[in-house]
Amino acid sequence: MNRKSLSPLFVGLITLYFLFLAYEVLSSDYLLTDDAWSLWHVSDHHSIYEYWLRQGRLFTAILENWLFSQTHTVASIKFIRLLSLVGWAGCTALLYFVLKQLRLFEDGMVLVTTAYFASTFFTLVFIGWAVCVEIFIPAVLSLAAGLVLFKYHSKLWAGALFLVLGIAALFFYQTCYPLVLIPFYSLYLHRKDGRFTRPMVQGVVYFFAGLVFYFILFKYSLSAAHLPASPRTELKFNPLDRIAFFFAPPMNQAFNVSALFNMRSAVSQAIFPVVAAAWLGIELFYRKGKTSVKLRYVGGMMLWWVLGYLPILVSQETFGPYRSMPVLGLMVCMMLVDLVLMLIRDTRRKPAFIYTIVLVFLCWGGFVYYSYLAHPLREEYRAIRAELVHRYNSHIREVVFVRPDEDGFLQHYGVRPYKDELGMPSTYKDWTPEPLVKQIVYEMTGSRRQAEDLKVISYEKASEISDKSVLTHDDVLYIDAHTLF
């Protein structure tokens, strides 16, 4: 491949992609579930700090306390999302730089992997969800730590710097930490002999050392603050249960690459076993070499994938959201791209194929961000705000809010919910209507006291309201989200 002819086109495509996302970010006002709680309770710094500290995210607590304290309106939250967008654009550039510095893969592999990283769902969710603003920081720290240790693995200072950067990343967001393994995983993927070389072993040892030191510091921080750990941080030692979990949602989502994974869809469920079987067949029967070496290579790949998802596997997580997939998804994508490019023998057509995949990834990412995040969520917010603007008055003392269905966007916007992150009305969650309504009333009236005194009761269904006569009272405002959008 001609590097000079490819790079300008790629830079142009990915720049247009991030500019499109920036336009959507700046033209969208909404609060996605936890955003509403964080904005409304911004004055309660202690509660926010405790919430994150109990989850082992001390640096997140500090950053989010400061960022949300600089915002006072729903409209200003877009600038937090813009910060996240800029951060992920920078992180994407760093991943490209890391892969190029390794000098292990052809240009096409690097370009497709970078495009995947920029457009995949965990990146889109991190950009569209303001409370995830900090996550690009541990991703950057982890990638930098891994590259430093890989290039200078014989230097003591490199190991020390690795631990400092890695532990800092863990105190921001744990699931990005295994990005430190990407250089070592890349070497394993490139060699294909199934051997864990000295640098790889060293990388894994430092990886576990970082986890151990972080865990000790985390427990110390809880003890110093006299706080209990969040149940989500409890370690789970049940190998069979965790293996079963790992080969269900996480691996299915990883092998779906950048397709929306629907656990209720037989086609979506079938992608993982079919693609994995094809990969095994190619590795074991098509690629040349000794069977023992090929089996060792396949087993080693699965071990790397487990390490890439380890912070989730050792915790109480049983949900497997997209925001837990940054490393496992990237690792599986790299394997699949490497496999496909190996099968393409026509070097003249390979550049066209590569740029087709890059374009598909970026267009799909832009479509998903618009259709599953920005557009439906800003329309939901506009509808609720318009309802309050037209019907709220100073005599209202109580708001009765009937929440939309989980698939509330399906009829009008044609999108289904995926996990709790994409295509789902923000007010579907029972903790969202109260802070959202109070925030809007505060912005309308300019009186926080008036908004705080407002009683907001939410119901999943209108049939749950036992005394419907209260809905006719002059001091009660009834909002049924099913009728709004």
Protein Blocks (a to p, Z undefined) as FASTA:
>chain_A
ZZklmmmmmmmmmmmmmmmmmmmmmmpccdehjlmmmmmmmmmmmlmmmmmmmnopaklm
mmmmmmmmmpcbfklmmmmmmmmmmmmmmmmmmmmmmmmmnomacfklmmmmmmmmmmmm
klmmmmmpmklmmmmmmmmmmmmmmmmmmmmmmbmklmmmmmmmmmmmmmmomklmmmmm
mmmmmmmmmnonopacfklmmmmmmmmmmmmmmmmmmmmmmmmnopacdfklpccddfkl
mmmmmmmmmmmmmmnopaccdfkbmklmmmmmmmmmmmmmmmmmmpgcdfklmmmmmmmm
mmmmmmmmmmmmmmmbfnlpaklmmmmmmmmmmmmmmmmmmmpmblmlmmmmmmmmmmmm
mmmmmmmmmmmmmmmmmmmmmmmmmmmmmmgcfklmbdcdddddfklmmmmnopacehjl
gopafklpmklmmmmmmmmmmmmnopaklmmmpccdddfbfklpmblmlmmpmkbccddf
klmZZ
